[in-house]
Amino acid sequence: MKIKKLIYVLSIALMITMVGCGSAATKDLTMADFTQAYTAAGVTVDPEKKIEFATVYAKDGMLLYMDEKPVKIYEFASKQDFDKAKKEFKFVADWQVKGLFALETANDKAKEIFKNVK
């Protein structure tokens, strides 16, 4: 009986650890990580080119172009802010998301770079 309890407690501890580590990995991302990833891919990134990010409840945003198509990256202060934007603006639900960052673009290469940011 004690072995079952021990296994149960260890299983819960392991699940909590795995969930905690998984969410921390994406939460620690910064706009600089995305800037660096796109720059490394040969994209010209001007950190001064900002987008109107407050409209969708984001706290920051960056605009760049790939193959003459706009690439917009939004940073949200919290998941609640992103959920609020998604609820109010239906088009936000189509954006690719990584942690507290969201990508708005039709460029497949930009989507691939975004997906691989670590």
N, C-alpha and C positions, 0 to 999 in steps of 0.2 A: 504494500500500500504506500509506503514512504517513497519507493522508487517512482511510482506513478505521479505523486505530487511533485517530486524533484524534476521529473521530465516535463511536467506541465509548466512549472515555474521557469525552467530553463528555456522552454519553447517560447513563452511569452516574452522573456527578456531578449531572446534572439530576434523576435519579430519587431520589438520596439527599437532595437539597435539598428536593424536593417532599414526600417521606415525612416528613422531619424537621419541616418547617413544619406539615404536617397534624396530626401528633400533638401538637405544642407548643400549637396553638391550643385544643384541648380540655383539655389538661393544666393550663393556667393558670387554669382556672375555679375560683372559690371559692364557699363557701356563701353569701357576701354577694351574689354575682352572681345566684343563684337567689332569694334573699330580695328583692332589688331588682326582679327581673322579675315576681314574683308581686305585690309591693306596687304596682308600676306598673299592673298589670292590675286593681287595685282589691281585692285580697285582703288581709284583715287577717292580718299575720304577727307572731307573738309569738316572738322569738328564744329565749325562756326555755322554750317548749314543746318539750321534747326527747322523743325516742322511744328505746326500748331498742335501740340500734344495735349494741352489742357482740355480741349474739346471732348476728348474721349477719356477723361479722368486720369491720364498718364502724368507722371511727374517729369519725364524727359523724353526727348525724341530726336532722331537723327535722320537726315535725308541724304541719300547718295543715288547715283545712277549706274546701272549696269546695262550695257547694250542699248542705251538710250531709254531704258525703262526705269521708272522711279522705284526705289527700294526705301521703305520707311520702317524704322525700328523704334518701337515705343517701349519705355520702361515704366512700369507701374509700381507704386509704393507698396501695394499689398494685393493679395489675391482678391480681396473684397472689391477693390477699385476696378480690377479687371472684370470681375463678375458683374459689377454695376454697368460698365461700358458695354459688355456683351448683352445685357438685358435691355439696355436703352437703344443701342445701335446694332441691329441685326447683322450687319456686314462684319462686325468684329468677330463673330463666331467663326468666320472663315479663315481668320488669321492663324498662322503657325505660332505656337507658344513654346517658350522654353523658360521655366522658372517664372520670373516676373517680367519677362520680355516678350514682346509680340512683334511679328513681322507682317507687313502689308506689302505685297508685291505679286507680280505675275511672272517674274523671272525665276525659272527653275534652278539656275545656277546659284542665285542669291538664296533660294530656299535651302539648297544643299549646304552652303556655307553656314547659314544660320543653324541648321540642324546639328552641325559638327562642332560648334563652338563649345569649348570646355573650360 
